[in-house]
Amino acid sequence: MLHRKVRKAVVPVAGLGTRVLPGTKVTPKELLNVVDRPILSYVVEEARAAGIEHIIFVTGRFKGAIEDYFDHQVELEAQLKAKGKTDILEAMLAELPRPGEMSFVRQMQPLGLGHAVWCARDLIGDEPFAVILPDMVMDAETPALKQAIDAHRQTGSNIIVVEAVPEDQTHQYGVVALETREGRLNRMTGMVEKPAKGTAPSNLIVSGRYILQPEIFDLLETQDRGAGGEIQLTDSMFRLMQTQSFHALEYDGVTYDCGDKIGLLRANVALALKRDDLKDAAREALSPLFS
Ligand code: UTP
């Protein structure tokens, strides 16, 4: 089957980050550090490793630092060079986008994730695209987004990346319903937002990566406000499911919800413990805290 390549990713970063206030009062949530680089740095690395050629950030008021992060900091670069700190300088320069690789579009009010994605419609145009929720840092040998793109290539379907949680936790999340469950990639029949305890159709929750067909934009355009008074991406995906196929991909990896205090803490500890240059010192510093 021949499918159009997934070349573009929308990264919505216009939310208020209320769960990690006051840390996000003047710093965008997406620029909070995990170990020694911002959450967004992990996400951009994942998108590039998945073959994404154009990243579209949907930004909002007080998020200008995100655009600055992906630009030269001339004085700092000169200082690092003068001091011979070439390793960090090279790492910083390697992260900068190629000209035209990143675009920034403004969501002038945080009206919801669905509205944020809709703001990118003209930059996406008429092709399948990825949506990356940046506060979900996904640690995986094969990048989570690449797993999703491979699943899209295999099925031609819209893809929702999901992960298993204990059954007594499903009521806190969006949960997918499957036709049958065999292996990791399965056709979906529906989705339920925060199902009452004991009623969830599976233990697979919607995580932070999607591959969507461009027809979603027509539905987002007319989407009524849903849960929390916001324009929800889930509601339009549910409508798209009436005419197009959706598959849920149980990806192979570990998710850290860095939009949440404990998730952010967990990401910092876990990813430091995985780093060859830090793991021994991190273990030595942390283990007395648990004895
Ligand atoms: P979240 O609900 O996790 O982000 O939205 P939030 O609103 O920033 O966080 P809390 O709940 O107040 O702590 C998921 C993603 O969608 C973006 C957010 O920036 C986040 O990356 N988003 C959400 C928007 O870009 N615009 C919106 O109107 C809402």
Boltz pocket constraint, residues with backbone or C-beta under 6 A from the ligand:
constraints:
  - pocket:
      binder: B
      contacts: [[A, 12], [A, 13], [A, 14], [A, 15], [A, 16], [A, 17], [A, 18], [A, 19], [A, 20], [A, 29], [A, 58], [A, 107], [A, 109], [A, 110], [A, 111], [A, 112], [A, 113], [A, 115], [A, 116], [A, 132], [A, 133], [A, 134], [A, 135], [A, 259]]
      max_distance: 6.0
